[in-house]
Amino acid sequence: MNLDELQRLCDEASPGPWQAGIGEDTSTYQGSKYHRVLGPDPAQDNPRYLYEIPRYSRSPQEDAAFIAAARTALPKLIAVARAAEAIAAWCSNFRAKALRTPA
């Protein structure tokens, strides 16, 4: 997966920042806890539910925390990677010009 594909995924996803949260099931499994990924809701002050991590997953709390952190961090990481690519290209061009210039 390249940076453009990752950027497209970020652009198409619900806006961040996301956060991990814990909810209580009041229907089928009354009193049981489950882990959710929450995102901003422009229509409300409270975050809205985006995803529920199944209780039977190996590490639901950690999975929810990772998903929320990844959504929040990925756009910044893409920007850093693009900046690093630009610096590497500049250095490569500078080196190529320096090698061509007579002393």
Salt bridges, closest charged atoms under 4 A:
ASP4 OD1 - ARG82 NH2 2.93
GLU12 OE1 - ARG8 NH1 3.01
GLU24 OE2 - LYS33 NZ 2.93
